[in-house]
Amino acid sequence: MRRNAKKLAELRGLQSRADALRTELGCSRRGEVTFFAPRDGIGDDIVVVEADGLGGATTSVVEGNYPVDYLTKFERFFPSEKQAEAAAEDIAFNGVSPSDILREP
């Protein structure tokens, strides 16, 4: 039991250090939603950006009750959160087609 307590304390310390590094680097925690908006009033589509915790993020167009019960229509990973959010803004607010912007290069 004591061995587990030591490992948990070590894990907490590592998590604190990782959080401090993320703050220094300006990136979000893994799984954090950094953008969420309906898509230009078109149907039930929602545009979502989810951080990977290492500076990158995935932009998705989903339909349904995100994050519980939804269908992913389009998805693309970007090497930076800013790129992912810019793509999401274009889709959600500027009428850019998700098939154009979320297609892998």
GIDADA-V511895 format. One record per residue. N is the residue number from 1. RES is the residue in one small letter. SS is DSSP state (helix for helix, strand for strand, loop for the rest). Layout:
n: {N | N}
res: {RES | RES}
ss: {SS | SS}
This chain:
n: {1 | 2 | 3 | 4 | 5 | 6 | 7 | 8 | 9 | 10 | 11 | 12 | 13 | 14 | 15 | 16 | 17 | 18 | 19 | 20 | 21 | 22 | 23 | 24 | 25 | 26 | 27 | 28 | 29 | 30 | 31 | 32 | 33 | 34 | 35 | 36 | 37 | 38 | 39 | 40 | 41 | 42 | 43 | 44 | 45 | 46 | 47 | 48 | 49 | 50 | 51 | 52 | 53 | 54 | 55 | 56 | 57 | 58 | 59 | 60 | 61 | 62 | 63 | 64 | 65 | 66 | 67 | 68 | 69 | 70 | 71 | 72 | 73 | 74 | 75 | 76 | 77 | 78 | 79 | 80 | 81 | 82 | 83 | 84 | 85 | 86 | 87 | 88 | 89 | 90 | 91 | 92 | 93 | 94 | 95 | 96 | 97 | 98 | 99 | 100 | 101 | 102 | 103 | 104 | 105}
res: {m | r | r | n | a | k | k | l | a | e | l | r | g | l | q | s | r | a | d | a | l | r | t | e | l | g | c | s | r | r | g | e | v | t | f | f | a | p | r | d | g | i | g | d | d | i | v | v | v | e | a | d | g | l | g | g | a | t | t | s | v | v | e | g | n | y | p | v | d | y | l | t | k | f | e | r | f | f | p | s | e | k | q | a | e | a | a | a | e | d | i | a | f | n | g | v | s | p | s | d | i | l | r | e | p}
ss: {loop | helix | helix | helix | helix | helix | helix | helix | helix | helix | helix | helix | helix | helix | helix | helix | helix | helix | helix | helix | helix | helix | helix | helix | helix | loop | loop | loop | loop | loop | loop | loop | strand | strand | strand | strand | strand | strand | loop | loop | loop | loop | loop | loop | strand | strand | strand | strand | strand | strand | strand | loop | loop | loop | loop | loop | strand | strand | strand | strand | strand | strand | strand | strand | strand | loop | loop | loop | strand | strand | strand | strand | strand | strand | strand | strand | strand | strand | loop | loop | helix | helix | helix | helix | helix | helix | helix | helix | helix | helix | helix | helix | helix | loop | loop | loop | loop | helix | helix | helix | helix | loop | loop | loop | loop}
